């Protein structure tokens, strides 16, 4: 009788969707320089699944290339020095939960080494935290993709710097809390469902022949961060805004061009966020507005 009652209870709980998920396993990458897809490079003797947490410690380098890789979360660690994750040959890594890129002395890095590579999430709880790490794009078709799940909203809060050449896009929300810097080419922000940031120098252009391009349609992007032409910028450096945008942050320019093709509003005199413009120029498309409030 007791066995029967226990069986009925288990069936009822399962039918109502109350079954608890199993704890995630942590898989440690053990090869000095190897492939994600090689079971011999993981201490568990198997490649990670979507329910696994993974750890890549210094000085190990793990490459995702030629296919799709998945995990629940990742840590590039352990602390002052951290491991490296590279993406090549159309490799894609999809994750869902808060992850870490550490290394305050020897920073951990996710490096997009080749075209058509991607770091993806469609989770409402995804984050990439530091301190110390960074994400480096080296090709124009490398992408950070934030999409919405079948129901609800996807969101990625990125608390480490993103720099180089790549594209940040998707139907979900990308929140820049570590700084996004165009460097050595074009970094495209959008189209995205929602774009966010925090106060401080969040959107930057560094070096000649570098472009930070904002694209998208729909509602105005409401931001808080500063838009900055770094001291290394010159007349070939460009911030190009092709979507409506408003920020309480200030514009800082010593050189380069701000190219405004939609209504754009910056600054907040009440908060002391005055423009800091000592060089460069601002081009505004006829019929559009640019105001530094």
Secondary structure in CASP SS format (residue, H / E / C, confidence):
PFRMAT SS
TARGET T0000
AUTHOR 0000-0000-0000
METHOD secondary structure of the structure
MODEL  1
X C 1.00
X H 1.00
X H 1.00
X H 1.00
X H 1.00
X H 1.00
X H 1.00
X H 1.00
X H 1.00
X H 1.00
X H 1.00
X H 1.00
X H 1.00
X H 1.00
X H 1.00
X C 1.00
X C 1.00
X C 1.00
X C 1.00
X C 1.00
X C 1.00
X C 1.00
X C 1.00
X C 1.00
X C 1.00
X E 1.00
X E 1.00
X E 1.00
X E 1.00
X C 1.00
X C 1.00
X C 1.00
X E 1.00
X E 1.00
X E 1.00
X C 1.00
X C 1.00
X C 1.00
X H 1.00
X H 1.00
X H 1.00
X E 1.00
X C 1.00
X C 1.00
X C 1.00
X C 1.00
X C 1.00
X C 1.00
X C 1.00
X C 1.00
X C 1.00
X C 1.00
X E 1.00
X E 1.00
X E 1.00
X E 1.00
X E 1.00
X C 1.00
X C 1.00
X C 1.00
X E 1.00
X E 1.00
X E 1.00
X E 1.00
X E 1.00
X C 1.00
X C 1.00
X E 1.00
X E 1.00
X E 1.00
X C 1.00
X C 1.00
X E 1.00
X E 1.00
X E 1.00
X E 1.00
X E 1.00
X E 1.00
X C 1.00
X C 1.00
X E 1.00
X E 1.00
X C 1.00
X E 1.00
X E 1.00
X E 1.00
X E 1.00
X E 1.00
X C 1.00
X C 1.00
X C 1.00
X E 1.00
X E 1.00
X E 1.00
X C 1.00
X C 1.00
X C 1.00
X C 1.00
X E 1.00
X E 1.00
X E 1.00
X E 1.00
X C 1.00
X C 1.00
X C 1.00
X E 1.00
X C 1.00
X C 1.00
X E 1.00
X E 1.00
X E 1.00
X E 1.00
X C 1.00
X C 1.00
X C 1.00
X C 1.00
X C 1.00
X E 1.00
X E 1.00
X E 1.00
X E 1.00
X C 1.00
X C 1.00
X C 1.00
X C 1.00
X E 1.00
X E 1.00
X E 1.00
X E 1.00
X C 1.00
X C 1.00
X E 1.00
X C 1.00
X E 1.00
X E 1.00
X E 1.00
X E 1.00
X E 1.00
X E 1.00
X E 1.00
X E 1.00
X E 1.00
X E 1.00
X E 1.00
X E 1.00
X E 1.00
X C 1.00
X C 1.00
X C 1.00
X C 1.00
X C 1.00
X C 1.00
X C 1.00
X C 1.00
X E 1.00
X E 1.00
X E 1.00
X E 1.00
X C 1.00
X C 1.00
X E 1.00
X E 1.00
X E 1.00
X E 1.00
X E 1.00
X E 1.00
X E 1.00
X E 1.00
X E 1.00
X C 1.00
X C 1.00
X C 1.00
X E 1.00
X E 1.00
X E 1.00
X E 1.00
X C 1.00
X C 1.00
X C 1.00
X E 1.00
X E 1.00
X E 1.00
X E 1.00
X E 1.00
X E 1.00
X E 1.00
X E 1.00
X E 1.00
X E 1.00
X C 1.00
X C 1.00
X C 1.00
X C 1.00
X E 1.00
X E 1.00
X E 1.00
X E 1.00
X C 1.00
X C 1.00
X C 1.00
X E 1.00
X E 1.00
X E 1.00
X E 1.00
X E 1.00
X E 1.00
X C 1.00
X C 1.00
X C 1.00
X C 1.00
X E 1.00
X E 1.00
X E 1.00
X E 1.00
X C 1.00
X C 1.00
X C 1.00
X C 1.00
X C 1.00
X C 1.00
X E 1.00
X E 1.00
X E 1.00
X C 1.00
X C 1.00
X E 1.00
X E 1.00
X E 1.00
X E 1.00
X C 1.00
X C 1.00
X C 1.00
X C 1.00
X C 1.00
X C 1.00
X C 1.00
X C 1.00
X E 1.00
X E 1.00
X E 1.00
X E 1.00
X C 1.00
X C 1.00
X C 1.00
X E 1.00
X E 1.00
X E 1.00
X C 1.00
X C 1.00
X C 1.00
X E 1.00
X E 1.00
X E 1.00
X C 1.00
X C 1.00
X C 1.00
X E 1.00
X E 1.00
X E 1.00
X E 1.00
X C 1.00
X C 1.00
X C 1.00
X E 1.00
X E 1.00
X E 1.00
X C 1.00
X E 1.00
X H 1.00
X H 1.00
X H 1.00
X C 1.00
X E 1.00
X C 1.00
X C 1.00
X E 1.00
X E 1.00
X C 1.00
X C 1.00
X C 1.00
X E 1.00
X E 1.00
X E 1.00
X E 1.00
X C 1.00
X C 1.00
X C 1.00
X C 1.00
X C 1.00
X E 1.00
X E 1.00
X E 1.00
X C 1.00
END
